[in-house]
C-alpha cells in the first residue's frame, strides 16, 4: 500500500493529537502534580487583606523593624530594642512552599528581644516567614522569604 501526501498529513495529525492527549491524561491523573491552595481559608484571608497592609506599614517604620538572621543554633528573630519584650504578643508562621506538612506556627514568648527557632525544626530550602505581633494595641506584620 502506497501512502500519499494527504494520508501522511492525516496520520501525522492523528499521531500528534494522540501524543498530546497522552500527556494531558497523564498529568491530570499524576499524584505528584497535586497542588493545594496556599492556605485552607484563602478567601477569608483575602477579605482581611487591608488589615494586613496596614500592619505591614506599621512594621516598616524605622523604630519597629524586625531582623531575621541565620545563626549556628537556628533562625534568630530580633525585635526592636526600644520595645518592651514582655508586652510583645503574636505568632511566627513558617511556610514551606514545597511541603505542606513542614509548615508550623510558634507563639511569641520573649524574655529579651531575641526569639530563636531551633535548627532541628528547619530543613534546608526555601521558607516563607510571617511574623505577626501586637504591641500596645497596634498590629505589626513582617513577611520575608528566606533560604535556610
N, C-alpha and C positions, 0 to 999 in steps of 0.2 A: 504494500500500500504506500502510495506516494503522498507526502504531506505538502500542501501548497501554502502560500503566504497567509491566506485567511484562516486556515486551520491552525497554523503555527501561532498566530496572534491570539486566537481564542484560547488555545491551550496555555499560552503564557499568561493571559489574564486569569484563567481558572487557577493556575499554579500560584500566582501572586496573591489572589484573593484567599486561597486556601492557607497559604503561608501566614498572612496577616490574621486570619481567623484563629489559627492555631495559637498564636501568641496572645491574642485578646482573651481567649478562653483560659489559657494557661495563667496569665497574670491575674485574671479575675478570681480564680479558684486557689491561687497560691497563698498559703497562710503567712509566709514571710513578708508579704506586702500588705499586711493588716495594720492600718494606721488608725489610731484613735484620735479623738479631739484632744487638744492640749489639756483641757480640764473638763470635768464632768458637767459643771454648771457654767459653761461658756457663755450662754446667752444672758444669764442673770448677772454675770460679771461685766458683760458689755454694757448693760444698762447703768452700772455704777462707775463707768469709766471717768466721768468728770471729777469725781472724788479722788480717783487715783492720780489724775493730772494735778490737782491741787496739792495732794500730799507730796508728789514729786517736786513741785515748785517750792514747797516748804523745805524739803530736804536739800535742795540745790543752793540754798542761801549759804553764804560763806561760813557762818558760825555753826551750821548744822550738818556739814558734810561728813559722811561715814567713809572710812577706808577699809578695803578688803585686801589683805596681804596673805601670800603663801609663806608659811614658816616650816621648820623641820617637824614640828608637832602636829601640824594640820593647817586649817584655814583660820586666820585671825581677823576678827571684825573689830575695828577700833572706832568707838563712838567719840564725839567731840568732848574735849576735856572740860569745857565750860559747863557741861550738863551734869547734874547730879545723877550718878548711875543707879541709885536706888529708886528713882522716880521714872525710869525708862521701862516701859512695858511694851510687849509686842511679840512678834514671831519672825523667825528666819526660815524661809522656804527655799529648799534646793530642788531644782527640777532638772532631771536628766532627759534630754530630748530623745535619746536612743533607747531608753528602757524605763517604762512607767513604774516598774517595781522598785527602782532605786530612789524615787522621789521621797523626800521626808521633810518634816517641819520640826523646828526646835523653838521652844519658848525662850524669850529673852529674860534671863535672870542674872543680873550683874552685881558684883561687889566692887569692881573697878570698871574702868572704861573699856575693857577688852573682853571679847567673847571668843572662845576657841572652839572650833569644830574639829574633833579629833581626826587624825589622819586615817584611822581604820574605817571611818564612815564614808570616805570619799574614794571612788575609783578614779583611775586616770581617764581623762577625756574631758569633754565639754560639759559644763554645768551652767544653768541659769539661776542666779541667786536673787531673791527678792526679800528685802529687809523692810518689814512694816513695824513702825514703832510709834508710840504715843508718849508725849512729854508735855505735862501741864495742859492737857486737853487739846493739844494740837497733834494732828496726824502727820506722819512723815513716811515716805516711801523711797527706797533706794533699790534700783534694778541694775544688775550687771551680768555680763556673760564672761565666764572665766574658763580657762583650760587648766585643769589640775594635773 
